[in-house]
Amino acid sequence: MSIGQIIVLAVIVGAFVLFAAVLAWGDYRAQELARRIRDRDRKDAAMAASAMALKKADKSAAVASGTAQARWPQPSDDRLQHVG
């Protein structure tokens, strides 16, 4: 094998190695991006679930408060009682 053929072969092999490295780097970046998105979505879902539970608890408290208020006699809300 002549020195020229060795150089050509080294360039070809080097190009394939570089191509494989670029593909591996791109795959790593894509997986990292997917991992970040998945983690952010899980965090958002957890926050939404806790907000929903808090909202439900607030609604239950409001219903209980409304029930307690309904037990007591309420003043009349007749706005026309002072007319004429």
C-alpha positions as a printed NumPy array, in Angstrom:
array([[  0.   ,   0.   ,   0.   ],
       [  1.503,   3.313,  -0.987],
       [  1.615,   6.372,   1.251],
       [ -0.979,   8.092,  -0.969],
       [ -3.472,   5.265,  -0.494],
       [ -2.893,   5.298,   3.27 ],
       [ -3.589,   9.036,   3.393],
       [ -6.784,   8.623,   1.333],
       [ -7.9  ,   5.741,   3.539],
       [ -7.134,   7.754,   6.713],
       [ -9.156,  10.704,   5.381],
       [-12.12 ,   8.442,   4.569],
       [-12.   ,   6.692,   7.932],
       [-11.591,  10.055,   9.682],
       [-14.657,  11.394,   7.854],
       [-16.726,   8.412,   9.004],
       [-15.5  ,   8.801,  12.595],
       [-16.325,  12.523,  12.515],
       [-19.757,  11.756,  11.059],
       [-20.421,   9.187,  13.798],
       [-19.321,  11.68 ,  16.465],
       [-21.662,  14.354,  15.081],
       [-24.548,  11.858,  15.05 ],
       [-23.797,  10.791,  18.63 ],
       [-23.614,  14.429,  19.788],
       [-26.925,  15.218,  18.057],
       [-28.566,  12.189,  19.646],
       [-27.268,  13.216,  23.071],
       [-28.619,  16.761,  22.623],
       [-32.008,  15.477,  21.441],
       [-32.316,  13.156,  24.447],
       [-31.251,  15.96 ,  26.798],
       [-33.889,  18.257,  25.301],
       [-36.552,  15.548,  25.568],
       [-35.538,  14.925,  29.197],
       [-35.833,  18.644,  30.024],
       [-39.255,  18.876,  28.384],
       [-40.457,  15.732,  30.18 ],
       [-39.213,  17.033,  33.546],
       [-40.824,  20.432,  32.953],
       [-44.107,  18.789,  31.964],
       [-44.047,  16.597,  35.087],
       [-43.351,  19.662,  37.226],
       [-46.191,  21.58 ,  35.539],
       [-48.553,  18.639,  36.003],
       [-47.627,  18.358,  39.677],
       [-48.158,  22.088,  40.173],
       [-51.504,  21.913,  38.373],
       [-52.574,  18.959,  40.502],
       [-51.655,  20.76 ,  43.716],
       [-53.412,  23.918,  42.511],
       [-56.475,  21.851,  41.661],
       [-56.43 ,  20.244,  45.114],
       [-56.068,  23.675,  46.717],
       [-58.932,  25.015,  44.621],
       [-61.062,  22.03 ,  45.599],
       [-60.232,  22.586,  49.278],
       [-61.116,  26.286,  48.957],
       [-64.387,  25.378,  47.27 ],
       [-65.188,  22.882,  50.031],
       [-64.46 ,  25.546,  52.641],
       [-66.668,  28.034,  50.783],
       [-69.489,  25.506,  50.573],
       [-69.141,  24.749,  54.289],
       [-69.123,  28.475,  55.041],
       [-72.187,  28.974,  52.849],
       [-73.937,  26.132,  54.64 ],
       [-73.138,  27.689,  58.006],
       [-74.461,  31.059,  56.854],
       [-77.625,  29.482,  55.497],
       [-78.502,  28.215,  58.977],
       [-78.834,  31.712,  60.42 ],
       [-81.713,  34.001,  59.55 ],
       [-80.686,  36.402,  56.842],
       [-81.833,  40.031,  56.705],
       [-84.209,  40.869,  53.922],
       [-82.589,  42.131,  50.77 ],
       [-85.688,  43.974,  49.644],
       [-84.407,  47.177,  48.081],
       [-87.902,  48.559,  47.621],
       [-88.82 ,  48.569,  51.327],
       [-87.926,  52.24 ,  51.718],
       [-89.766,  53.411,  48.581],
       [-92.892,  55.513,  48.929]])
